[in-house]
């Protein structure tokens, strides 16, 4: 028997049917019908202080749970504030739906106060973006939005005029949500071509990206048969690094020499679920085979000999029986030895210092005392480098970093969403002082929502990564200095447990106390201002750039900075 429901109720019913557990946002005017319907449902409203934070949090929840999550905002500026977090979610290919409430239809197109054309704004960062104009189509359009988010792996934006949201209509339509899980792999002929190349060449390197997230065992088994080193991207760290004797680390700007060498010196590079953007780190003369679920990625970054469509797990399962087991381990041994040396080199500063606190040492302490299933969220900048290099994974730990979108201020907001999704897991952030400052107000959400995240601030009084970029280009750093407050006092005023540390000898005990606290906490650590992020290979242009910076800085009266930079990175052991 049919019955009338408001469009707002129908929308919320569809979201609940799709498995949405949380909706992040800020209430207000045109959203009131939606929030009223959410209150009557099993979906929990998460009250953030800034909509951008809501989108970051919802996206992080979707990223780790692989379940569709929601955020919602009021008309005009309210729903416009989500934009940066929506871009983050879209580039991470996670299922997310944004409910962007809108002015009543009669006011649209009249330059009415707070009018924003959300379809124009969100079209380029979503897989679905549509306004509901006919109340009778609410269930069909909402179901289509959810279907698109789940199956096209991205953000769906539903624009809902206020007068439409409160309209009651017959809800007798049957629209179901489908989430198929097909097995996708290359054809037999394509697999035969790949196996022939792998069998005929001795120096094969596997380059694994985020696409191997469910294929750890198959990946290791293939490396065993091929005697191949495995290089991984930073996004694949969680899935490749652990229980893997063939892992030789990352390549790229904050990779290591072993990863770069394994790719540069190979005869065949087998790329699995990787769309690595920096072409200068690809090999010059190797045969490149690329396997990706998305055909548009094939040959996207570098020319390839063989490009095939397939999910990594299904492809490797079909490929393994076709691959001959090799016996020569010369190339693998060389790369593994380099990896050990590279790790030792990275760890030189992961120790206490009498004069400064090295961020490497801080991150190693986090790694040492964090729980076995902890989640570490790291801000873009130097924080993401220390997280990727010094926080180890074990098959249960996870890292969340804005590696595709590369936005500042991501870590603390993403930690909120992770903690909401996993209330019993330890969730830690490695936040830059610039990043935490941008969305500082949402530390209050930890109290509002009782979310016991652990926020660590790398307090070096600068936009450190930007400063290093300027110096490597031979520029005197400008506009990167930060006049910071005592973040521990700020957090304490908000109600968080807080500690400030500027002495290396006190850091280990502070980290232990901080992580052991049962509620939300903030650890403000005064770290070295002169830490360089060393790439796996240092090119002459970078050396010349740093030398030019030294000369210019001296002429600008910054000789002390030059001396400290040299001592901290090239003299101290």
C-alpha positions, 0 to 999 in steps of 0.5 A: 500500500502506497503512502506519502512521504516528504522528499527529505524522508525519501532521500534519507531512506535511500541513504540508510538502505545504501548503508550510510552510517554517518552524515557530517555537516552543519545544520541550517535553514534550507537543510532543516527538513533533511536533518529532521529526517536524519534524526528519525533514522538510524543514520547518525549526524556528526556535528563539525565546526567547518563543512570542509572538515565534514567532507574530509572526515566523511571521505576518510571514513569511506576510504577506510571502510569502503562504504558510502558515507554522507555529508550535508550542508545548507544553501550558499556558503554552507554547501560551498565550504565542502569543496576542498574535501569533496575534491579529496574524496573524488581523487581518492575514488571513495563512495561519498554523497553530498546533500547540498540543500538549495534555495527554493526554486522560485528564488533561483536565477534571481541573484537572491542572497546566498544563491550558488549554482552548485551543479556548476561548482561540483560538476568537475569533482563528482561522478554524479551531480544533479538537482531534484526538480520534480518531487516524484523523481526523488527516489529514482534520482537519489538511488542513481546518485548512490549507484554512481558513487558506489560503482563509479567510485567517487562523489555524488552531489545531490542538490535539493531545493528547500521547497522540494525537500518538504514536498510530500509525494507517493513513495511507491516506486521500486528502485534498488541499489546494486553493488556488483563485484565482477572478476576482471582480468586480461584475456588469456592471450594477453596473459600469455604475452605478459608471461612470455616477457616475464619468463624471458627476462631476468631483471624484473621489478614489480611496481605496486600501487594502491590497486594491489590493496587486496592482493598482498599474498598474490603479489608476494607469491609472484615476486617469489617466482620471479625473484623480483624486488617490489617497489611501491608507491606511498599510497600502497604502503599499507598493502605492500610493506608488511610480511614481504621479503621482496619489498625494497621501499618507495620511489619518487621524491620521498622514496629511497635509493633502493626503490629508485634503483630497482626501477632504473636498473630493471629490464622489465617493469611490471606495473600493478594498479599504479598511476604514478605521476612523476615520469622522471622516476620511470626507467629509460630502457626497460620493457614496461607492462601495465595492469590497471582496472582503469583503461584510461590509466594505460600509458597515461604517465609513460609509454608502455609495451603492454597495457591490459585491463584487470584487477590486480588480485584476479590478474595475478591469480591467473598469471601465476601458473604461467610464470616460470620460477627463476633461480637467479637472485643477483638483481633481487639481492642487490636491491635488498642490500640497498634497501637495508642501507637506505633504511639505516641512512634514514634512521640516522636522525631517528634518535634523541639529540641534545640540541633539537628534536628531529621529526624522524625521532618523533615519528619513530616513537609514534611507531614504537608506542602506537597500537598494532592496529593504529591509524596514522593520518598525516598532513601534506608537507614534511609530515607525510614524508616522515609518516611514509618513511618512519611509520611501519605497517603490519597488515592491520595498521593504516595510513591516511594522507592526501597523496592524490589531492595534496591539500593542507590541513587534511590530517586532523579532519580525516582523523575525526572520520576515521575515529567515528568509523572505528571508535575502538581503534587508536587514531593519531595525526601527524599534523604540521603547524600550518595545517593544524592552524587552518582548521583549528576550530574543529579540535572542538569536534573531538569534545562535541562528538567524544572522539579520542583522537591523538593530535601531534603537532610538528611545530617548526614555526614554518611552512616547512615543505614550502620553505625547502622547495624555495631553498632547493630552487635557489630562492631565499625563503619568503612568507613561510614563517609562522608565529604560532601560539602554544598549541598545547594551551589552546587545546587545553582551553578547548578541553583536550588533554595536552602536552608541550615538549621542546626537549628531546630527553622528555619526548619519549615519556611524553609520547607514551603518556599522550597515547595512553590518555583515554580521551582526545589529546594534543602533543605540541612538539618543537621540532627542528626548523632546518630538517631537509627531506632528502630525495633518493637521488640528488641532482645537480640542479638541486645542489646548485639551487641549495648553493645559490640559496646559501649565497643569497641567504648570506647576503640577506643576513641569514648566515645563521640559518645557512650554518644551522641548515648545513650542520643539522643535515650534513654534519651531525650524525 
